[in-house]
Amino acid sequence: MWYLKKTWLDEAPGINEVYIHYTFTPLYQLPDWRLPHEVRRMEKNSMVKQGLGGVTLSGDESVVTAQVSERPVNAPPNARVKVIKMPSAIPNPLTGRFHESYLFHYFYNVWHNGTASPTAVFSEQIVCQEIELIDWHGNVSGVCAHWSVYDGDAFVYSPTETVDFIARYGEDAPLRSHKFYGHHDRDWFTRAKWALVQQLPLPRRWRTKVWGPKGAPLIQGWHIGFVDQPSPPGSFPRGHEEWTGYSVRVL
């Protein structure tokens, strides 16, 4: 799951309400609006949530990891905004598989002076890209990517993992990075994970995925946990955290 901010601008007086209707299809397939689909009210004076660790891309194990605050959305005064929960993959009945790239279809139903008028249907291709941070020195204990499509109003926090860790310990290993956020003893988890990470060859490539409409700008930074070397003999290495600056990529 990830988040996408949609914005409607009131360009005429007398608009009472605006609703966005949306659905998803595999690539090259058209939507059938007769089928059940999502409907959300576009909000004036909208607020967005912010805070480290709001929601991670860990499916059913997504958890809040820190207090989350709210602030006004970045939008002009005549804007109506809705932050939509987007799927990381959708099923394709023709292939029997889930696909991370798909089509996002939507239109707006505009209530103007008591009369509803639908707009044209818009379709956007959602693409998935893999990003990575390379640890050349062997002192990274964990990495989380934080990213948002278009601007900073819909941040997602995505734990990373190395391919070597998955290959050696398995997809369902109890020390997979995303399980850290829900663990009852994070100090133990950190120590145990670091003991396993040290067994992996260098460089270590910490990877995760990002999503968004094709061609859209995505801003992204890293939250990195480091283990300080050297440490006193017989003690667990001391650690510290660093936040990188943001970079912009085109999806």
KEPA-336036 format. One record per residue (C-alpha): residue number from 1; residue in one letter; x, y, z. Coordinates in pm, whole numbers, m for minus. Layout:
BEGIN
<r><resi>NUM</resi><resn>a</resn><east>X</east><north>Y</north><up>Z</up></r>
...
***
This chain:
BEGIN
<r><resi>1</resi><resn>m</resn><east>0</east><north>0</north><up>0</up></r>
<r><resi>2</resi><resn>w</resn><east>110</east><north>356</north><up>m76</up></r>
<r><resi>3</resi><resn>y</resn><east>m52</east><north>698</north><up>m101</up></r>
<r><resi>4</resi><resn>l</resn><east>m140</east><north>932</north><up>m387</up></r>
<r><resi>5</resi><resn>k</resn><east>m276</east><north>1286</north><up>m347</up></r>
<r><resi>6</resi><resn>k</resn><east>m547</east><north>1394</north><up>m591</up></r>
<r><resi>7</resi><resn>t</resn><east>m650</east><north>1758</north><up>m624</up></r>
<r><resi>8</resi><resn>w</resn><east>m959</east><north>1925</north><up>m768</up></r>
<r><resi>9</resi><resn>l</resn><east>m972</east><north>2303</north><up>m821</up></r>
<r><resi>10</resi><resn>d</resn><east>m1305</east><north>2488</north><up>m796</up></r>
<r><resi>11</resi><resn>e</resn><east>m1302</east><north>2709</north><up>m1106</up></r>
<r><resi>12</resi><resn>a</resn><east>m1659</east><north>2836</north><up>m1073</up></r>
<r><resi>13</resi><resn>p</resn><east>m1883</east><north>2949</north><up>m786</up></r>
<r><resi>14</resi><resn>g</resn><east>m2169</east><north>2736</north><up>m660</up></r>
<r><resi>15</resi><resn>i</resn><east>m1986</east><north>2402</north><up>m636</up></r>
<r><resi>16</resi><resn>n</resn><east>m2141</east><north>2215</north><up>m344</up></r>
<r><resi>17</resi><resn>e</resn><east>m1949</east><north>1886</north><up>m339</up></r>
<r><resi>18</resi><resn>v</resn><east>m1698</east><north>1693</north><up>m548</up></r>
<r><resi>19</resi><resn>y</resn><east>m1652</east><north>1315</north><up>m534</up></r>
<r><resi>20</resi><resn>i</resn><east>m1376</east><north>1115</north><up>m697</up></r>
<r><resi>21</resi><resn>h</resn><east>m1473</east><north>775</north><up>m839</up></r>
<r><resi>22</resi><resn>y</resn><east>m1182</east><north>541</north><up>m908</up></r>
<r><resi>23</resi><resn>t</resn><east>m1085</east><north>186</north><up>m988</up></r>
<r><resi>24</resi><resn>f</resn><east>m786</east><north>m16</north><up>m1109</up></r>
<r><resi>25</resi><resn>t</resn><east>m733</east><north>m251</north><up>m1402</up></r>
<r><resi>26</resi><resn>p</resn><east>m443</east><north>m447</north><up>m1548</up></r>
<r><resi>27</resi><resn>l</resn><east>m257</east><north>m278</north><up>m1832</up></r>
<r><resi>28</resi><resn>y</resn><east>m449</east><north>m248</north><up>m2160</up></r>
<r><resi>29</resi><resn>q</resn><east>m785</east><north>m317</north><up>m1993</up></r>
<r><resi>30</resi><resn>l</resn><east>m1072</east><north>m66</north><up>m1969</up></r>
<r><resi>31</resi><resn>p</resn><east>m1271</east><north>m7</north><up>m1650</up></r>
<r><resi>32</resi><resn>d</resn><east>m1630</east><north>m120</north><up>m1610</up></r>
<r><resi>33</resi><resn>w</resn><east>m1801</east><north>145</north><up>m1399</up></r>
<r><resi>34</resi><resn>r</resn><east>m2105</east><north>m80</north><up>m1356</up></r>
<r><resi>35</resi><resn>l</resn><east>m1892</east><north>m288</north><up>m1117</up></r>
<r><resi>36</resi><resn>p</resn><east>m1831</east><north>m179</north><up>m756</up></r>
<r><resi>37</resi><resn>h</resn><east>m1560</east><north>86</north><up>m733</up></r>
<r><resi>38</resi><resn>e</resn><east>m1420</east><north>333</north><up>m482</up></r>
<r><resi>39</resi><resn>v</resn><east>m1583</east><north>672</north><up>m415</up></r>
<r><resi>40</resi><resn>r</resn><east>m1430</east><north>941</north><up>m193</up></r>
<r><resi>41</resi><resn>r</resn><east>m1534</east><north>1294</north><up>m107</up></r>
<r><resi>42</resi><resn>m</resn><east>m1283</east><north>1564</north><up>m206</up></r>
<r><resi>43</resi><resn>e</resn><east>m1217</east><north>1778</north><up>101</up></r>
<r><resi>44</resi><resn>k</resn><east>m1181</east><north>2155</north><up>127</up></r>
<r><resi>45</resi><resn>n</resn><east>m926</east><north>2282</north><up>379</up></r>
<r><resi>46</resi><resn>s</resn><east>m782</east><north>1932</north><up>386</up></r>
<r><resi>47</resi><resn>m</resn><east>m529</east><north>1817</north><up>644</up></r>
<r><resi>48</resi><resn>v</resn><east>m252</east><north>1565</north><up>583</up></r>
<r><resi>49</resi><resn>k</resn><east>m69</east><north>1344</north><up>830</up></r>
<r><resi>50</resi><resn>q</resn><east>303</east><north>1361</north><up>884</up></r>
<r><resi>51</resi><resn>g</resn><east>548</east><north>1187</north><up>1113</up></r>
<r><resi>52</resi><resn>l</resn><east>825</east><north>931</north><up>1098</up></r>
<r><resi>53</resi><resn>g</resn><east>702</east><north>580</north><up>1033</up></r>
<r><resi>54</resi><resn>g</resn><east>340</east><north>669</north><up>960</up></r>
<r><resi>55</resi><resn>v</resn><east>273</east><north>353</north><up>759</up></r>
<r><resi>56</resi><resn>t</resn><east>522</east><north>104</north><up>622</up></r>
<r><resi>57</resi><resn>l</resn><east>487</east><north>m109</north><up>314</up></r>
<r><resi>58</resi><resn>s</resn><east>447</east><north>m433</north><up>505</up></r>
<r><resi>59</resi><resn>g</resn><east>92</east><north>m531</north><up>421</up></r>
<r><resi>60</resi><resn>d</resn><east>m98</east><north>m663</north><up>720</up></r>
<r><resi>61</resi><resn>e</resn><east>195</east><north>m578</north><up>946</up></r>
<r><resi>62</resi><resn>s</resn><east>179</east><north>m204</north><up>876</up></r>
<r><resi>63</resi><resn>v</resn><east>205</east><north>m19</north><up>1203</up></r>
<r><resi>64</resi><resn>v</resn><east>228</east><north>329</north><up>1341</up></r>
<r><resi>65</resi><resn>t</resn><east>579</east><north>371</north><up>1480</up></r>
<r><resi>66</resi><resn>a</resn><east>571</east><north>728</north><up>1609</up></r>
<r><resi>67</resi><resn>q</resn><east>321</east><north>995</north><up>1698</up></r>
<r><resi>68</resi><resn>v</resn><east>171</east><north>1137</north><up>1380</up></r>
<r><resi>69</resi><resn>s</resn><east>68</east><north>1502</north><up>1355</up></r>
<r><resi>70</resi><resn>e</resn><east>m151</east><north>1686</north><up>1106</up></r>
<r><resi>71</resi><resn>r</resn><east>m95</east><north>2001</north><up>901</up></r>
<r><resi>72</resi><resn>p</resn><east>m279</east><north>2182</north><up>621</up></r>
<r><resi>73</resi><resn>v</resn><east>m230</east><north>2038</north><up>275</up></r>
<r><resi>74</resi><resn>n</resn><east>m8</east><north>2215</north><up>24</up></r>
<r><resi>75</resi><resn>a</resn><east>m276</east><north>2341</north><up>m215</up></r>
<r><resi>76</resi><resn>p</resn><east>m435</east><north>2670</north><up>m329</up></r>
<r><resi>77</resi><resn>p</resn><east>m743</east><north>2808</north><up>m147</up></r>
<r><resi>78</resi><resn>n</resn><east>m986</east><north>2681</north><up>m413</up></r>
<r><resi>79</resi><resn>a</resn><east>m857</east><north>2323</north><up>m390</up></r>
<r><resi>80</resi><resn>r</resn><east>m1033</east><north>2009</north><up>m277</up></r>
<r><resi>81</resi><resn>v</resn><east>m793</east><north>1729</north><up>m189</up></r>
<r><resi>82</resi><resn>k</resn><east>m805</east><north>1359</north><up>m110</up></r>
<r><resi>83</resi><resn>v</resn><east>m511</east><north>1131</north><up>m28</up></r>
<r><resi>84</resi><resn>i</resn><east>m596</east><north>790</north><up>m170</up></r>
<r><resi>85</resi><resn>k</resn><east>m467</east><north>453</north><up>m52</up></r>
<r><resi>86</resi><resn>m</resn><east>m321</east><north>281</north><up>m355</up></r>
<r><resi>87</resi><resn>p</resn><east>m247</east><north>m91</north><up>m396</up></r>
<r><resi>88</resi><resn>s</resn><east>107</east><north>m219</north><up>m441</up></r>
<r><resi>89</resi><resn>a</resn><east>m23</east><north>m477</north><up>m689</up></r>
<r><resi>90</resi><resn>i</resn><east>m354</east><north>m582</north><up>m843</up></r>
<r><resi>91</resi><resn>p</resn><east>m470</east><north>m924</north><up>m970</up></r>
<r><resi>92</resi><resn>n</resn><east>m494</east><north>m997</north><up>m1339</up></r>
<r><resi>93</resi><resn>p</resn><east>m768</east><north>m1255</north><up>m1405</up></r>
<r><resi>94</resi><resn>l</resn><east>m616</east><north>m1334</north><up>m1744</up></r>
<r><resi>95</resi><resn>t</resn><east>m278</east><north>m1439</north><up>m1602</up></r>
<r><resi>96</resi><resn>g</resn><east>m376</east><north>m1542</north><up>m1251</up></r>
<r><resi>97</resi><resn>r</resn><east>m92</east><north>m1328</north><up>m1118</up></r>
<r><resi>98</resi><resn>f</resn><east>m55</east><north>m1000</north><up>m929</up></r>
<r><resi>99</resi><resn>h</resn><east>106</east><north>m712</north><up>m1118</up></r>
<r><resi>100</resi><resn>e</resn><east>286</east><north>m413</north><up>m965</up></r>
<r><resi>101</resi><resn>s</resn><east>229</east><north>m199</north><up>m1275</up></r>
<r><resi>102</resi><resn>y</resn><east>m134</east><north>m128</north><up>m1358</up></r>
<r><resi>103</resi><resn>l</resn><east>m386</east><north>137</north><up>m1466</up></r>
<r><resi>104</resi><resn>f</resn><east>m556</east><north>383</north><up>m1232</up></r>
<r><resi>105</resi><resn>h</resn><east>m887</east><north>516</north><up>m1371</up></r>
<r><resi>106</resi><resn>y</resn><east>m1086</east><north>799</north><up>m1216</up></r>
<r><resi>107</resi><resn>f</resn><east>m1342</east><north>1070</north><up>m1278</up></r>
<r><resi>108</resi><resn>y</resn><east>m1500</east><north>1342</north><up>m1067</up></r>
<r><resi>109</resi><resn>n</resn><east>m1869</east><north>1380</north><up>m996</up></r>
<r><resi>110</resi><resn>v</resn><east>m1926</east><north>1753</north><up>m944</up></r>
<r><resi>111</resi><resn>w</resn><east>m2233</east><north>1882</north><up>m762</up></r>
<r><resi>112</resi><resn>h</resn><east>m2294</east><north>2236</north><up>m891</up></r>
<r><resi>113</resi><resn>n</resn><east>m2599</east><north>2428</north><up>m770</up></r>
<r><resi>114</resi><resn>g</resn><east>m2766</east><north>2101</north><up>m675</up></r>
<r><resi>115</resi><resn>t</resn><east>m2697</east><north>1917</north><up>m1004</up></r>
<r><resi>116</resi><resn>a</resn><east>m2440</east><north>1639</north><up>m1045</up></r>
<r><resi>117</resi><resn>s</resn><east>m2218</east><north>1634</north><up>m1354</up></r>
<r><resi>118</resi><resn>p</resn><east>m1947</east><north>1372</north><up>m1415</up></r>
<r><resi>119</resi><resn>t</resn><east>m1619</east><north>1472</north><up>m1578</up></r>
<r><resi>120</resi><resn>a</resn><east>m1439</east><north>1272</north><up>m1844</up></r>
<r><resi>121</resi><resn>v</resn><east>m1256</east><north>960</north><up>m1727</up></r>
<r><resi>122</resi><resn>f</resn><east>m881</east><north>996</north><up>m1670</up></r>
<r><resi>123</resi><resn>s</resn><east>m640</east><north>704</north><up>m1679</up></r>
<r><resi>124</resi><resn>e</resn><east>m286</east><north>694</north><up>m1543</up></r>
<r><resi>125</resi><resn>q</resn><east>m34</east><north>415</north><up>m1575</up></r>
<r><resi>126</resi><resn>i</resn><east>107</east><north>325</north><up>m1235</up></r>
<r><resi>127</resi><resn>v</resn><east>467</east><north>207</north><up>m1248</up></r>
<r><resi>128</resi><resn>c</resn><east>685</east><north>38</north><up>m987</up></r>
<r><resi>129</resi><resn>q</resn><east>1057</east><north>105</north><up>m954</up></r>
<r><resi>130</resi><resn>e</resn><east>1316</east><north>m54</north><up>m730</up></r>
<r><resi>131</resi><resn>i</resn><east>1555</east><north>178</north><up>m545</up></r>
<r><resi>132</resi><resn>e</resn><east>1863</east><north>89</north><up>m344</up></r>
<r><resi>133</resi><resn>l</resn><east>2122</east><north>225</north><up>m106</up></r>
<r><resi>134</resi><resn>i</resn><east>2465</east><north>60</north><up>m135</up></r>
<r><resi>135</resi><resn>d</resn><east>2667</east><north>1</north><up>182</up></r>
<r><resi>136</resi><resn>w</resn><east>3030</east><north>m24</north><up>74</up></r>
<r><resi>137</resi><resn>h</resn><east>3182</east><north>m13</north><up>425</up></r>
<r><resi>138</resi><resn>g</resn><east>2970</east><north>m264</north><up>614</up></r>
<r><resi>139</resi><resn>n</resn><east>2852</east><north>m28</north><up>888</up></r>
<r><resi>140</resi><resn>v</resn><east>2481</east><north>1</north><up>793</up></r>
<r><resi>141</resi><resn>s</resn><east>2246</east><north>m190</north><up>1024</up></r>
<r><resi>142</resi><resn>g</resn><east>1919</east><north>m91</north><up>856</up></r>
<r><resi>143</resi><resn>v</resn><east>1768</east><north>151</north><up>605</up></r>
<r><resi>144</resi><resn>c</resn><east>1422</east><north>297</north><up>549</up></r>
<r><resi>145</resi><resn>a</resn><east>1326</east><north>494</north><up>239</up></r>
<r><resi>146</resi><resn>h</resn><east>1081</east><north>783</north><up>280</up></r>
<r><resi>147</resi><resn>w</resn><east>916</east><north>906</north><up>m37</up></r>
<r><resi>148</resi><resn>s</resn><east>619</east><north>1095</north><up>m176</up></r>
<r><resi>149</resi><resn>v</resn><east>477</east><north>1143</north><up>m525</up></r>
<r><resi>150</resi><resn>y</resn><east>458</east><north>1505</north><up>m650</up></r>
<r><resi>151</resi><resn>d</resn><east>526</east><north>1676</north><up>m316</up></r>
<r><resi>152</resi><resn>g</resn><east>558</east><north>1602</north><up>56</up></r>
<r><resi>153</resi><resn>d</resn><east>186</east><north>1563</north><up>131</up></r>
<r><resi>154</resi><resn>a</resn><east>165</east><north>1183</north><up>103</up></r>
<r><resi>155</resi><resn>f</resn><east>483</east><north>1037</north><up>247</up></r>
<r><resi>156</resi><resn>v</resn><east>537</east><north>661</north><up>264</up></r>
<r><resi>157</resi><resn>y</resn><east>801</east><north>493</north><up>480</up></r>
<r><resi>158</resi><resn>s</resn><east>940</east><north>174</north><up>327</up></r>
<r><resi>159</resi><resn>p</resn><east>1183</east><north>m59</north><up>508</up></r>
<r><resi>160</resi><resn>t</resn><east>1453</east><north>m203</north><up>285</up></r>
<r><resi>161</resi><resn>e</resn><east>1615</east><north>m544</north><up>270</up></r>
<r><resi>162</resi><resn>t</resn><east>1917</east><north>m694</north><up>99</up></r>
<r><resi>163</resi><resn>v</resn><east>1884</east><north>m964</north><up>m164</up></r>
<r><resi>164</resi><resn>d</resn><east>2159</east><north>m1163</north><up>8</up></r>
<r><resi>165</resi><resn>f</resn><east>1967</east><north>m1165</north><up>338</up></r>
<r><resi>166</resi><resn>i</resn><east>1653</east><north>m1298</north><up>169</up></r>
<r><resi>167</resi><resn>a</resn><east>1850</east><north>m1558</north><up>m28</up></r>
<r><resi>168</resi><resn>r</resn><east>2022</east><north>m1687</north><up>286</up></r>
<r><resi>169</resi><resn>y</resn><east>1745</east><north>m1663</north><up>546</up></r>
<r><resi>170</resi><resn>g</resn><east>1425</east><north>m1672</north><up>340</up></r>
<r><resi>171</resi><resn>e</resn><east>1133</east><north>m1444</north><up>256</up></r>
<r><resi>172</resi><resn>d</resn><east>960</east><north>m1517</north><up>587</up></r>
<r><resi>173</resi><resn>a</resn><east>1266</east><north>m1485</north><up>810</up></r>
<r><resi>174</resi><resn>p</resn><east>1170</east><north>m1352</north><up>1156</up></r>
<r><resi>175</resi><resn>l</resn><east>1430</east><north>m1076</north><up>1125</up></r>
<r><resi>176</resi><resn>r</resn><east>1306</east><north>m927</north><up>800</up></r>
<r><resi>177</resi><resn>s</resn><east>1341</east><north>m549</north><up>824</up></r>
<r><resi>178</resi><resn>h</resn><east>971</east><north>m465</north><up>814</up></r>
<r><resi>179</resi><resn>k</resn><east>908</east><north>m682</north><up>1120</up></r>
<r><resi>180</resi><resn>f</resn><east>1123</east><north>m452</north><up>1334</up></r>
<r><resi>181</resi><resn>y</resn><east>841</east><north>m199</north><up>1368</up></r>
<r><resi>182</resi><resn>g</resn><east>602</east><north>m443</north><up>1532</up></r>
<r><resi>183</resi><resn>h</resn><east>855</east><north>m628</north><up>1748</up></r>
<r><resi>184</resi><resn>h</resn><east>812</east><north>m609</north><up>2128</up></r>
<r><resi>185</resi><resn>d</resn><east>1189</east><north>m582</north><up>2188</up></r>
<r><resi>186</resi><resn>r</resn><east>1346</east><north>m363</north><up>1925</up></r>
<r><resi>187</resi><resn>d</resn><east>1682</east><north>m354</north><up>2104</up></r>
<r><resi>188</resi><resn>w</resn><east>1707</east><north>m733</north><up>2083</up></r>
<r><resi>189</resi><resn>f</resn><east>1588</east><north>m726</north><up>1722</up></r>
<r><resi>190</resi><resn>t</resn><east>1860</east><north>m474</north><up>1629</up></r>
<r><resi>191</resi><resn>r</resn><east>2135</east><north>m682</north><up>1787</up></r>
<r><resi>192</resi><resn>a</resn><east>2015</east><north>m1009</north><up>1637</up></r>
<r><resi>193</resi><resn>k</resn><east>1970</east><north>m858</north><up>1291</up></r>
<r><resi>194</resi><resn>w</resn><east>2314</east><north>m698</north><up>1300</up></r>
<r><resi>195</resi><resn>a</resn><east>2472</east><north>m1035</north><up>1386</up></r>
<r><resi>196</resi><resn>l</resn><east>2318</east><north>m1182</north><up>1070</up></r>
<r><resi>197</resi><resn>v</resn><east>2392</east><north>m880</north><up>849</up></r>
<r><resi>198</resi><resn>q</resn><east>2764</east><north>m910</north><up>933</up></r>
<r><resi>199</resi><resn>q</resn><east>2765</east><north>m1252</north><up>766</up></r>
<r><resi>200</resi><resn>l</resn><east>2662</east><north>m1103</north><up>429</up></r>
<r><resi>201</resi><resn>p</resn><east>2918</east><north>m1008</north><up>164</up></r>
<r><resi>202</resi><resn>l</resn><east>3004</east><north>m649</north><up>72</up></r>
<r><resi>203</resi><resn>p</resn><east>2878</east><north>m435</north><up>m82</up></r>
<r><resi>204</resi><resn>r</resn><east>2533</east><north>m473</north><up>75</up></r>
<r><resi>205</resi><resn>r</resn><east>2251</east><north>m342</north><up>m139</up></r>
<r><resi>206</resi><resn>w</resn><east>1950</east><north>m233</north><up>70</up></r>
<r><resi>207</resi><resn>r</resn><east>1650</east><north>m232</north><up>m164</up></r>
<r><resi>208</resi><resn>t</resn><east>1283</east><north>m141</north><up>m163</up></r>
<r><resi>209</resi><resn>k</resn><east>1017</east><north>m34</north><up>m413</up></r>
<r><resi>210</resi><resn>v</resn><east>834</east><north>289</north><up>m494</up></r>
<r><resi>211</resi><resn>w</resn><east>520</east><north>351</north><up>m700</up></r>
<r><resi>212</resi><resn>g</resn><east>354</east><north>637</north><up>m882</up></r>
<r><resi>213</resi><resn>p</resn><east>202</east><north>757</north><up>m1211</up></r>
<r><resi>214</resi><resn>k</resn><east>438</east><north>717</north><up>m1504</up></r>
<r><resi>215</resi><resn>g</resn><east>630</east><north>1040</north><up>m1563</up></r>
<r><resi>216</resi><resn>a</resn><east>546</east><north>1186</north><up>m1221</up></r>
<r><resi>217</resi><resn>p</resn><east>819</east><north>1333</north><up>m998</up></r>
<r><resi>218</resi><resn>l</resn><east>895</east><north>1140</north><up>m681</up></r>
<r><resi>219</resi><resn>i</resn><east>1091</east><north>1292</north><up>m392</up></r>
<r><resi>220</resi><resn>q</resn><east>1284</east><north>1046</north><up>m180</up></r>
<r><resi>221</resi><resn>g</resn><east>1530</east><north>1034</north><up>109</up></r>
<r><resi>222</resi><resn>w</resn><east>1687</east><north>772</north><up>334</up></r>
<r><resi>223</resi><resn>h</resn><east>1674</east><north>710</north><up>709</up></r>
<r><resi>224</resi><resn>i</resn><east>1989</east><north>508</north><up>783</up></r>
<r><resi>225</resi><resn>g</resn><east>2094</east><north>321</north><up>1095</up></r>
<r><resi>226</resi><resn>f</resn><east>2471</east><north>298</north><up>1135</up></r>
<r><resi>227</resi><resn>v</resn><east>2680</east><north>82</north><up>1365</up></r>
<r><resi>228</resi><resn>d</resn><east>2983</east><north>273</north><up>1489</up></r>
<r><resi>229</resi><resn>q</resn><east>3320</east><north>104</north><up>1463</up></r>
<r><resi>230</resi><resn>p</resn><east>3535</east><north>43</north><up>1661</up></r>
<r><resi>231</resi><resn>s</resn><east>3348</east><north>m35</north><up>1981</up></r>
<r><resi>232</resi><resn>p</resn><east>3472</east><north>m142</north><up>2326</up></r>
<r><resi>233</resi><resn>p</resn><east>3573</east><north>m512</north><up>2337</up></r>
<r><resi>234</resi><resn>g</resn><east>3292</east><north>m744</north><up>2436</up></r>
<r><resi>235</resi><resn>s</resn><east>3017</east><north>m482</north><up>2391</up></r>
<r><resi>236</resi><resn>f</resn><east>2754</east><north>m445</north><up>2125</up></r>
<r><resi>237</resi><resn>p</resn><east>2863</east><north>m176</north><up>1875</up></r>
<r><resi>238</resi><resn>r</resn><east>2713</east><north>163</north><up>1941</up></r>
<r><resi>239</resi><resn>g</resn><east>2483</east><north>298</north><up>1673</up></r>
<r><resi>240</resi><resn>h</resn><east>2345</east><north>624</north><up>1544</up></r>
<r><resi>241</resi><resn>e</resn><east>2088</east><north>736</north><up>1288</up></r>
<r><resi>242</resi><resn>e</resn><east>2118</east><north>979</north><up>999</up></r>
<r><resi>243</resi><resn>w</resn><east>1868</east><north>1134</north><up>759</up></r>
<r><resi>244</resi><resn>t</resn><east>1986</east><north>1209</north><up>407</up></r>
<r><resi>245</resi><resn>g</resn><east>1864</east><north>1497</north><up>195</up></r>
<r><resi>246</resi><resn>y</resn><east>1594</east><north>1449</north><up>m65</up></r>
<r><resi>247</resi><resn>s</resn><east>1648</east><north>1370</north><up>m431</up></r>
<r><resi>248</resi><resn>v</resn><east>1391</east><north>1384</north><up>m711</up></r>
<r><resi>249</resi><resn>r</resn><east>1344</east><north>1111</north><up>m970</up></r>
<r><resi>250</resi><resn>v</resn><east>1099</east><north>1077</north><up>m1258</up></r>
<r><resi>251</resi><resn>l</resn><east>897</east><north>759</north><up>m1258</up></r>
***
